[in-house]
């Protein structure tokens, strides 16, 4: 399990295997190509993972429809991580908010 944060160090999601969950523990996205490219459950681009940070690129190349993910099973609640600290997002990236992810 890996906690994911925005550039301000706020916890916004977590990753288990190739699945992304919001802070309400709902499966919201996945990594179909086993890299850092994240799509929502409908196959639309959601963001990229950089270490323990989750950002959205301002411009991305469409990779095609990734298919549908398997069911990840029940994950329970992961607890609450410590504050991760501030870092500048990569050039051409912006934060994904916790509210955006919790609305999926």
N, C-alpha and C positions, 0 to 999 in steps of 0.2 A: 504494500500500500504506500502511495506517495501523495503527500499533501501538495496542492497547487495554489499559488498565490498571485495577486496582482502586483504591479510595480511598487505599490505602497506597503507591501508586506502583509496585506489582509488575505486571510484564507477565503478562497472562492470555490474550490472544488477539490476532489481527490480522484486518484487513478488506481484502479486495481486491474492488473493484467492489461488488456487493451480497451478497457471500459472507463469512461469518465462519469463521475457522480457529482451532483451538486451538494451543497451543504445540508440539504434536506434528505440526503441519501437516495435520491432518485437517479436512475440511470438516464443520462441525457445525451451521451455521445460515445464515440468509439474511435479507434485508430485502425482503420481497415488495411492500411498499407504497412503496418509495423514500423512506422517512423514517427515524426513529430506532428504530422498533419491530422487534425481532428475534424470529424464531421458529426453532425447531429444524427439522430436516429432515422431521419428522412434522407440522409445522404448529402445535405447541404454543408458547405464549409462553415466551421465554427471558430477555429483558431489553430495555433501552434503551441507546442510545449517547448520551453527553453529551460532546461534544468528543472527547477521547481516553480517556474513561472508559466502562466497561461495567458497568451496575448493573441490578438487578432491582427493579421497582416492587413494593411490598407488595400493591397492589391495582390491577388493570388491567381495562379493559372488553374483553370478547371481540369481536374483529373479524370472526369467521367464518373458514372454512377458506381458506388462501391458495393452495391448489394445491401443485404440486411444483416445486422449482427445477430449472434446467438443470444440466448437469454443468459445474463450473468449470474443469476441466482440471487438469493438474499444476502446482503452484505453487512447488515447491522449498522450501528453508528460507530464511526472511527475515532470518536473522542475529539478533543480540540487541540490543535497545534499551538505552539508558541508563535509570537510575532516574528516574521521572517526578515524584517528590515526593508529599507527602501533601496531600489535599484532603478536605473534608467531603463526604459524599454528599448529593445533594439530599434534601429532606424527603420521607419516605415511600419511600425507596429503601434497598437493602442491597447489599452486595458479592456478586458471583458469584465463587466461588473458582476458581483454576486447576485444582484437583483435580476440581471439578464439571465443568468444561468438557473436561478431558482424559478423563473417563469416558464422554463422549458418543460 
